[in-house]
Amino acid sequence: MQEGETAIRNTLNELETLRLLLRRKFKKDGKFNGVIYYVANLSDSSICGFSTRGFPTHISNTNKSICKNQKPPPLEERKAGFRERCLEAYQQKKDKISGDVAKEFFEYWTECNENGNKMRFEMEKVFNINRRMNTWINNNKKKSFKKPENNYENT
Protein backbone atom coordinates (compact mmCIF):
# COMPACT_ATOMS: atom_id res chain seq x y z
CA MET A 1 0.00 0.00 0.00
CA GLN A 2 1.32 3.45 -0.83
CA GLU A 3 2.12 5.98 1.86
CA GLY A 4 -0.79 8.30 0.90
CA GLU A 5 -3.33 5.47 1.04
CA THR A 6 -2.08 4.49 4.51
CA ALA A 7 -2.49 8.07 5.73
CA ILE A 8 -6.03 8.22 4.37
CA ARG A 9 -6.97 4.89 5.96
CA ASN A 10 -5.49 6.00 9.31
CA THR A 11 -7.42 9.27 9.15
CA LEU A 12 -10.69 7.47 8.36
CA ASN A 13 -10.09 5.05 11.25
CA GLU A 14 -9.41 7.95 13.62
CA LEU A 15 -12.62 9.72 12.55
CA GLU A 16 -14.53 6.49 13.18
CA THR A 17 -12.97 6.21 16.63
CA LEU A 18 -14.09 9.77 17.42
CA ARG A 19 -17.57 8.85 16.14
CA LEU A 20 -17.46 11.61 13.55
CA LEU A 21 -17.67 9.12 10.69
CA LEU A 22 -19.69 5.95 10.24
CA ARG A 23 -18.53 3.31 7.76
CA ARG A 24 -21.02 0.88 6.20
CA LYS A 25 -19.81 -1.91 3.91
CA PHE A 26 -22.24 -3.15 1.30
CA LYS A 27 -22.42 -6.26 -0.85
CA LYS A 28 -24.06 -6.93 -4.17
CA ASP A 29 -24.75 -10.49 -5.23
CA GLY A 30 -22.88 -11.75 -2.15
CA LYS A 31 -19.64 -9.98 -3.15
CA PHE A 32 -18.08 -7.03 -1.35
CA ASN A 33 -18.82 -3.99 -3.49
CA GLY A 34 -17.68 -0.97 -1.52
CA VAL A 35 -18.05 1.29 1.47
CA ILE A 36 -20.41 4.17 2.20
CA TYR A 37 -19.31 6.80 4.72
CA TYR A 38 -21.80 8.82 6.75
CA VAL A 39 -20.77 12.08 8.42
CA ALA A 40 -21.94 12.68 11.97
CA ASN A 41 -24.56 15.29 12.79
CA LEU A 42 -22.69 18.61 12.75
CA SER A 43 -25.55 20.81 13.87
CA ASP A 44 -24.27 21.00 17.43
CA SER A 45 -21.14 22.86 18.51
CA SER A 46 -19.70 19.53 19.65
CA ILE A 47 -20.31 15.86 19.00
CA CYS A 48 -19.63 13.25 21.66
CA GLY A 49 -17.55 15.82 23.53
CA PHE A 50 -15.39 16.86 20.55
CA SER A 51 -15.54 20.36 19.12
CA THR A 52 -16.77 20.72 15.54
CA ARG A 53 -15.30 24.21 15.14
CA GLY A 54 -13.56 24.44 11.81
CA PHE A 55 -15.87 22.01 10.04
CA PRO A 56 -17.67 23.23 6.92
CA THR A 57 -20.83 25.23 7.47
CA HIS A 58 -22.87 22.59 5.63
CA ILE A 59 -24.78 20.70 8.31
CA SER A 60 -26.64 17.46 7.75
CA ASN A 61 -29.02 16.14 10.40
CA THR A 62 -29.60 12.76 8.77
CA ASN A 63 -27.43 10.63 11.07
CA LYS A 64 -29.02 11.08 14.47
CA SER A 65 -28.11 7.61 15.79
CA ILE A 66 -24.33 7.97 15.95
CA CYS A 67 -24.15 9.36 19.48
CA LYS A 68 -27.38 8.05 20.98
CA ASN A 69 -25.89 7.45 24.42
CA GLN A 70 -24.30 10.89 24.63
CA LYS A 71 -26.24 13.86 25.97
CA PRO A 72 -26.09 16.84 23.63
CA PRO A 73 -24.16 19.85 24.91
CA PRO A 74 -26.21 22.50 26.73
CA LEU A 75 -28.34 24.82 24.62
CA GLU A 76 -26.19 27.88 25.35
CA GLU A 77 -23.06 26.03 24.23
CA ARG A 78 -24.69 24.99 20.94
CA LYS A 79 -25.99 28.53 20.47
CA ALA A 80 -22.47 29.93 20.97
CA GLY A 81 -21.10 27.52 18.34
CA PHE A 82 -23.81 28.58 15.89
CA ARG A 83 -23.03 32.24 16.68
CA GLU A 84 -19.36 31.65 15.74
CA ARG A 85 -20.34 30.05 12.43
CA CYS A 86 -22.76 32.93 11.72
CA LEU A 87 -20.03 35.47 12.45
CA GLU A 88 -17.68 33.70 10.03
CA ALA A 89 -20.36 33.80 7.32
CA TYR A 90 -21.12 37.46 8.18
CA GLN A 91 -17.41 38.38 7.81
CA GLN A 92 -17.47 36.97 4.27
CA LYS A 93 -20.61 38.95 3.36
CA LYS A 94 -20.01 42.25 5.19
CA ASP A 95 -20.52 44.25 2.00
CA LYS A 96 -23.93 42.62 1.36
CA ILE A 97 -25.47 42.52 4.84
CA SER A 98 -25.82 44.95 7.72
CA GLY A 99 -25.24 44.03 11.33
CA ASP A 100 -28.96 44.40 12.10
CA VAL A 101 -29.95 41.97 9.34
CA ALA A 102 -27.29 39.50 10.52
CA LYS A 103 -28.68 39.78 14.06
CA GLU A 104 -32.22 39.10 12.78
CA PHE A 105 -30.89 36.04 10.92
CA PHE A 106 -29.22 34.72 14.08
CA GLU A 107 -32.25 35.36 16.29
CA TYR A 108 -34.62 33.69 13.82
CA TRP A 109 -32.53 30.52 13.44
CA THR A 110 -31.79 30.19 17.17
CA GLU A 111 -35.46 30.34 18.17
CA CYS A 112 -36.20 27.30 20.38
CA ASN A 113 -38.97 24.75 19.91
CA GLU A 114 -41.80 24.37 22.43
CA ASN A 115 -39.75 22.05 24.65
CA GLY A 116 -36.81 24.45 24.61
CA ASN A 117 -34.32 21.71 23.76
CA LYS A 118 -33.68 22.39 20.05
CA MET A 119 -33.17 25.50 17.98
CA ARG A 120 -34.79 26.08 14.61
CA PHE A 121 -31.63 25.39 12.59
CA GLU A 122 -31.16 22.05 14.40
CA MET A 123 -34.59 20.90 13.29
CA GLU A 124 -33.76 21.35 9.60
CA LYS A 125 -32.75 18.25 7.65
CA VAL A 126 -30.01 20.17 5.82
CA PHE A 127 -28.68 23.57 6.83
CA ASN A 128 -25.93 25.48 5.05
CA ILE A 129 -25.31 28.82 6.76
CA ASN A 130 -23.85 30.53 3.68
CA ARG A 131 -26.76 29.54 1.44
CA ARG A 132 -29.37 30.41 4.08
CA MET A 133 -27.74 33.77 4.70
CA ASN A 134 -27.68 34.53 0.94
CA THR A 135 -31.40 33.74 0.76
CA TRP A 136 -32.00 35.89 3.84
CA ILE A 137 -30.12 38.81 2.20
CA ASN A 138 -32.07 38.46 -1.06
CA ASN A 139 -35.43 38.27 0.73
CA ASN A 140 -34.51 41.30 2.83
CA LYS A 141 -33.66 43.27 -0.34
CA LYS A 142 -37.05 42.38 -1.82
CA LYS A 143 -38.81 43.64 1.30
CA SER A 144 -36.90 46.94 1.26
CA PHE A 145 -37.75 47.63 -2.40
CA LYS A 146 -41.52 47.27 -2.05
CA LYS A 147 -43.45 50.33 -3.10
CA PRO A 148 -44.88 52.29 -0.18
CA GLU A 149 -48.63 52.38 0.05
CA ASN A 150 -50.39 55.54 -1.04
CA ASN A 151 -51.19 57.37 2.20
CA TYR A 152 -52.22 60.63 0.56
CA GLU A 153 -55.62 61.96 1.42
CA ASN A 154 -57.89 63.22 -1.36
CA THR A 155 -58.14 66.98 -0.96
Beta strands, then each sheet from edge to edge (+ up, - down):
strand 1: 21-28
strand 2: 31-39
strand 3: 46-47
strand 4: 50-51
strand 5: 58-60
strand 6: 126-128
sheet 1: 1+ 2-
sheet 2: 3+ 4-
sheet 3: 5+ 6-
end
